[in-house]
């Protein structure tokens, strides 16, 4: 039999776990949106507001299957960069950093985090802090390098991958 | 040739002159001795005054050093008082959180007991079935959908008391009201602010370990202050300012970098107004008998781990 949770609105913590966001980020997004309930209990509309106002997207429902003998990690990083290109996340258009990982298991998230950090160090990607948290974008002028690696598996970024 | 004879009268005059001169010499000697004594006395007085000046200079230096130590000691005591205040307030919040949790659990147990009533249990079962199929209602014929919605509305009305009780505000603990403080500081103290920090009397784990610990009064306290800081930033035109969360004396510190914003307005006044608004809004704090206040301190007091 169902319990009280059937009738109860959600706590910030519950929504945070559901959306894979820190509770403080949920609070900040809802404040910026002017829709934080005064009793801190959230309903489906509030959750939708967090998604929309916070720019939350779920890019993955699991890692891509590698093909042609390509290493799984490499295929995952290329797929992430392809998605950034498809969504036009080239400077100045940024994407929430956590969108890059949402929907992946912990191990694959770790792979992408390492790759993103390395690409930021090399200036291929750029990160910045904003009200919506950490954001990432493809550095202006590096789009051709990213495209060469993401689409063809070649170019400067590919060589970086080999070094790594 | 005979010598010049001096008359007795002249001799007497010369003798008088000699005596007059001797007297003058004697008077001069006496006067000079007097002047010498006065000079010695004055010199001793000067030496004494110089010794006094030296002693006063030494005393002044000692007083300055002592005063500097008082300043450092006052700062040390101020830091210790802030640390103790945070610790005390944190303990209050944690104790009241446990009591509030227990009161909520008692209330929910009673509601769960009510759900066992056969009539209510049957309604709950129907309600649950509706929730499961709600998303697919759009695909049903309109008349069928209308009938289902009407029936669900009847069920919902029957369960309204349970639904309302499930979402009721926190139960009042009826405890004595205790004040707890949030410390604010801005750096630099004058001119364009570069950084704002708020230190909350809640454990840093509400931020770091949020996924492992159950949401409680301390978590909600943190949400409230994060919301207040966010509103404050919007008020001063710095809504996009990045926020970081750090640990300060075991407590949660909300740190805002304002260096890249052109914050306009009075942060101090704004923060206190937000705290006032928060006090009105936060039912859970009222239920737990906690009254929140904001306290501005010098940034140096919060600059490192030595709060």
Interface residues (C-beta under 8 A of the other chain):
Chain A: X1 X2 X3 X4 X6 X7 X8 X9 X11 X12 X13 X14 X16 X17 X22 X23 X24 X27 X28 X30 X31 X32 X36 X38 X39 X40 X41 X129 X130 X131
Chain B: X108 X111 X112 X115 X121 X124 X125 X127 X128 X131 X159 X162 X163 X166 X167 X169 X207 X210 X211 X214 X215 X219 X220 X222 X223 X224 X226 X227 X230 X231 X233 X234 X239 X240 X241 X242 X243 X245 X257 X281 X283 X284
